[in-house]
């Protein structure tokens, strides 16, 4: 069967949806709108000439209508009703039947991510992007230690002499340093074993860190006798948030990519992959549910570099004991109720963190409320509904009351 394909611009009023269209497409409309706004309209709607019924393009039409478009490009096909409906099913199903090469797909996503591309524009849901960006080896298998999400319990932290040999080729040790307990412990490990190498604790100030955090980072590094690398994000947080129009996703957290990883990646690239080891304070007990992270997992923002997570197998008790032995200065925020070092406006903060912010920095807590009114609440990981800052403060207050009652 031959068709002469010619694009015509027609009024939306002349098109009518197929009333029995079985494809549910509402969830894709928002991403289609963003795609059209970014790349323009690239795919005409297929229409049955006999009656103006849409064969393919129902979701595209909804997106265009949201954008206020009145005239759309369409291709008319001379198909019978039976052929039109058969082709409509094929058009939707044929895409589902085509598999992805997940290794290549992961590489492409990482390349785009490092170029600061908004990965939402790829059409992949954020949870799927997060899963795909975990690194796999050439056989498509996760690296050694797959699934080790629980601490081993042996508290192994220091290295034996024969184990040190595994690190012999590394001249540079680059640590993602937040100034928090775990990254401080990772720095203690590096200094304990490799004081004769170059150790770079890298701290990035995105412009919304707690007051005095850079000074604390410098004090910790001075304690261990190393020079800190303090970087500042080139982006402005509030300008970026206004442009995004929504709080960062709690799952994908593009703010980390744009403000933290972009700077640390640029710094690391001056060091060769052959003689550089990346460190951080990651622990298995804090891994995201379903994560495939291991003690030697690569750092997602810098593929190809060897990585090691010295605190990975430590329990909370073991980590606390080792940190006390290091005699490193702790961030003063811990004594004021804060649970972790992080941006004060972090959308992922827990109830106790939110409560501490309210009690110590009420003005900044009000800033979060103002932006919630402006761009909406943070969407949670589960289906429990919108997540507001005041709800987190109340959750923290109840948690504090339960802890007080139980003591």
C-alpha positions, 0 to 999 in steps of 0.5 A: 500500500502506498501513501503520499505523505504531506504535512498540512497545518490544520486547526485543532478544531478539525481533529477528533480523538479516537474515543476508544484509544486504550493508551493512557498518556496523561502522565507523559503530557508534562514532559512533552510540553517541556520537550516542545518548549525546548526543541520545538514541535518535531512530530506531526499528528497522523490523522484519518482523512475520512473523518479527522480521527487521530491515529497517532499523536493523542498525547502530542495534541494534549501538550500542544493544547496546553501550550495554547497552539491553535494550528498543528502539523498533521499528516492525513492517511487514507486508511479504513477504520479497521486499518487506522485502529490496527495501526494505532495499536501498532504505533504504540506497541512497537516502541515498547517491544524495542529493547535498550542497550542499558550500558550505552544508555547509561553512558549517554545519560552520564554524558548529558548529565555532565553537560548539565542537560536537564535529563527530564527532557529525555522522557525517562522518569526520574526513578529510572534515570537514577537506576540507569546511572548506577555503573555496570561493567562491560558484561552489564553486571554490577561490580564486586560486592553487589547488594551489600547494603548492610554493615558487615559488623566487623568494623573493618576500617584500618588497613593491614600492610598487605592491603595497603599494597592495593592502593600503591598506584594512587598518588592523589586521594580526592575526598568529597568533603561536606564537613560532616561526621562521615566525610571527616572520618573518611579524611581521618582514614586517608591521613592515617594510611596515606599521609605521604600522598596528595590528599584533597578534601574538596568542599563545594559551597552552593551558596545555601550552606549553613553560616560558617561551614567553610570555616569549619571545613578549614578547621577540620583540615587544619586538624589533620594537617591538609589543605582544603579545596573550597569551591563555589558554585557558578550558579545562583541557587535562587535564580536556578530555582525560579527557572526550574519552577519546582523544588528539586526531586527527592529521588534524582536531586538535580541540585546535587548535579548542578551545584555540587557534582559540576564543580567537583567533576571539573576539579577532578578532571585535572588528575589522571584516572590511573593514579587518582582514587576518589573517596567519600564518607558513604556508609551502607546503612545510609544507602538508598533503598535498592541501591547497588552501591558497594565499598568500591563503587564508582562515583557517579559524577566521575565515571572511570575513576577508581573509588573507595568508601572507607566507612562503608561497613561501619555501624553507627556505634563504630563510626562514632567511636572512631570519630571520637578517637580522631579528636577532630572538631565537630560541626557546632550544628550537631549540638544545636539539634541538626542531624546532618550538614547540608544546604539549609534549604535542602528538600530532603531534610528530615523532621529533626533537621527542619525543626532545628532550622526553625529553632536556630534560623527562623528567617531561613525557615520563612524563606522556604515557606515563601518559596513553597507558596511561590512554586509549590510543595516538595513532592515525596518519594512515596505516594503520601501527597505533597510534602510541606516544610511545616509538616516536617517541622511538626514531624520533628517536634513529635519525634523529639517529644517521643524521645524525651518521653522515652528517656 
